[in-house]
Amino acid sequence: MSKNLIGLWVILLTWMAAPAQQRIVAGSVLDAHTGEALPFAGVQFKGTDVGAVADQNGSFIFKLDRLPSDSLMASVLGYHRMIVAVKPDVDSQFIVFRLERSGYTMQEVVVHAGVNPALIILHKIIQRKPYNNMDRFESYKERVYNKLEFDINKIDKNKFLHSKLFQPFQFVLNNIDTSETGDIYLPILFTETISDYYFQRSPHRTKELIIASKTSGIQNKSITRYLGTMYQNVNVYDNFIPVFDKSFVSPIANIATLYYDYQLVDTQYIDGRRCFHITFVPKRKNENVFTGDFWVNDTTFAIQKMNLEVTHNANLNFVSRVSLVQEYKPYNDSIWFISKDKFIADFYTPVARKLTFIGRKTTLYEPLAINDTAATRIFDDPRYKDNIVVLPDARDRSDSFWIAHRFEPLARQEKGVYEMVDSLQHNPTFQKYAHTVQFLVTGVKEVGPLELGPYYYELSANHLENIRLRLDVGTNTRFSKNLYLSNYLAYGTADRTFKGHASALWILHRRPRVYLYASYTHDLDNGAIYYDQINTDNIFTLAVYKPGVTQKFVMVDEKRMEFYHEDYSGFSQHITFLNQQFSPYAPLPTKDDFAIDGKNGNPLSSSEVSLELRYAYQEQFLEGNYYRISLGSDYPILDVKFTLGMKGFLNGQYAFQKVAANISDYMSIAPFGHLYYNFFGGKIYGTLPFVLLQVPPGNNLYYYDKYAFDMMQRYEFLCDEYAGFMIEHELGGGIFTYIPLLNKLKLRQFWTAKGIIGNLSTANEQLNLVNQGPFKTLQGNPYLELGTGVENILHFFRIDFVWRVTPKIQPTEPYHHNFGVFGSVQLDF
């Protein structure tokens, strides 16, 4: 039973025992955003000296012969005062104060003898961090209860009732609730999980077993994995605290005094232990910092409770307010262990700012074992090889199980959310709306066991085909959950040639992932390498071609077979067989330029088999029905690939060997933003035509490409030996943080650097350059481009300014620009 409930029972019993002639005024003082109690708040009848101090649970009670005033006032340092009318004609009443944080500044601080006692305490907190941080333990195991709710905020009930669009859903009004501040909100999502979380310090390992999961409307198993605790951990003892994908300076960070001012405001006993109450505010606006307060034990200097609120000036998108709360309790009277974690965020939509949402996550912890083999045996258990394991019956737990194992009972509106969302899922009109939104976002329309689209591939244009028409058809889970068939047919109005693609993906095992893949493609090479890389085969690229750049086309006839096998460790093996025939178009050398005397057939044919080894420790994925999107890893990802060309097999004309490797990482370097790097290199052994050599990826669009050299043209350079890098450093607000007026726009700064060195053997020069192909080599003349720019323009747009440092393009060359401006669209918190 929570402290608030105990306090309420005490108040009720007091009412029952009180003489009838007394007037009872009781209540509690809470934070308006988090709902957390504000301990030791001052409560006073307005205009009188009759007052009291709330207890550690924010509860208060007055027993009076008569009411000294018609209104009651609550005040806490750092919050706006609140005055509530008192009913004069009732014997007992319960009043809840919900106080909003104020713009409190440290101008109110009075420091005696030149020493701020709050800084002395802060210094001791920082000294004791290695002893109080839970991560210092060799191992621990804890039971965790997570509760996540998502609501539409500030509902206009009258408009909802009279809207034709929402008339079919008026039954949801039964679940509308009203907050203490009078705001009406509609819960639309509610999830719960109970899990066992395991931690081992050396070697660092974590594991989570989700033993129960209950969701309203979410049936995706992959998403269930992210409803536990592992990906929502906040540790106030860390120097930087993650809020969405941004790093905020902790108020007890080693460098905290560079960012915050502090004040000691109170000393009280909490659960029999003396604690100091300290408030803090940012030294400067617009930095990624908090405002708030914390309670700290006076002997161990362990945090007892910390309240954090993101300042409204922080550089976050689509979020108007964020609050975090953490509570700690002593375990075995000596170790302070986290007991409660709360995260509340108010969101707004970029199109309609009046449409707002509020998300609430509450996590309760119960330590089960510390520095015990019970917390480490799990890591060697062959049944639980994955870092996050959803037990087979986790989503099938009975109501009686939840009643017995929840850490706290559900509120009334929380119980109603499950039934309401399930009703929506079976509502035909809601399904129609949902399918429409899905089509607009994904571009795919489902028709029975088939899916049509994406629609943005249906029309595009280029210099060879003029107007390109394309129709995509694939299967969905109604056809098969593990077999995915995909096909498209394309036609160019100028070359009057049909192109197409057919593929089959058979998923043999999802975790760890094992699949077979086969495809046949007869189409133009569009240059896309990565799943999130823009290509030229869609309607959105029509307006962003670089003028004056001659497009270069290669028709590819490709047969492909793949086998992929992944281990729980993050190590994967990818075997690919390729049989390809290339037919380049001018100005590229054509296949006639490589004709072999006395031999028939396409001289630009190859057969090859490759083995790709990849190690991505603790890489996480968001899985769709068939394909998945990497959410990255906290560690660098290493990729090595070996390729063998097989001359004479299926008309393969060349024997060769290739080796390539790259290492990449996306890492936080708080407080200086994020850094992405990719270092790569390789070597090709053999005399080969240009289509089989290394062609550094150029960009013929004015749309910025993270994976290409943006001031390089496609097919500009050839290499058979190469090494390069791509670096992108996102600085956050950077210099814009400190420029008046501009800092209100929440612009963000970044810089980029991309370079490659390479060689081309004499034999490959003679084969590919003697016919005056439009290629250059990098031998003795490495390529380097540098860029900077502004992102988060109107929350969506990014502009890159890129300089080609070397080699310079000569004025006699087509498209002789050494500087370019690129645009792109980003959706980021």
Buried (B, 14 or more C-beta within 10 A) or exposed (E): EBBBEEBBEBBEEBBEEBEEEBBBBBBBBBBBBBBBBBBBBBBBBBEEEBBBEBBBBBBBBBBEEEBBBEEBBBBBBBBBBBEBEBEEEEEBBBBEBBBEBEEBEBEEBEEEEEEBBBBEBBEBBBEBBEEBBBEEBEBBBBBBBBBBBBBBBBBEEEEBEEEEEBEBBEEBBEBBBEBEEEBBBBBBBBBBBBBBBBBBBEEEBBBBBBBBBBBBBBEEBBBBBBBBBBEBBBBBBBBBBBBBEBBBBBBBBEEBBEBBBBBBBBEBEBEEBEBBBBBBBBEEBBBBBBBBBBBBBEEBBBBBBBBBBBBEBBBBBBBBBBBBBBBBBBBEEEBBBBBBBBBBBBBBEEEEEEEBBBBBBBBBBEBBBBEBEBBBEBBEEEEBBEBBBBBEEBBEBEEEBBEEBBBEEBEEBBEBBBEBBEBBEEBEEBEEBEEEEEBEEBBBBBEEEBBBBBBBBBEBBBEBBEEBBBBBBBBBEEBBEBEBBBBBBBBBEEBEBEBBBBBBBBBEEBBBBBBBBBBBBBBBBBBBEEEEBBBBBBBEBEEBBBEEBBBBBBBBBBBBBBBBBBEEEBBBEBEBBBBBBBBBBEBBBBBEBBBEEEEEEBBBBBBBBBEBBBBBBBBBBEBEBBEBEEEBBEBBBBBBBBBEBBEEBEBBBBBBEBEBBBBBBBBBEBBEBBBBBBBBBBBBBBBBBBBBBBBBBBBBBBBBBBBBBBBBBBBBBBBBBBBBBBBBBBBBBBEBBEBEEBBEBBBBBBBBBBBBBBBBBEEBBEBBBEEEBBBBBBBEEBBBBBBBBBBBBEBBEBBBBBEBBEBEBEEEEEBEEBEBEBBBEBEBB
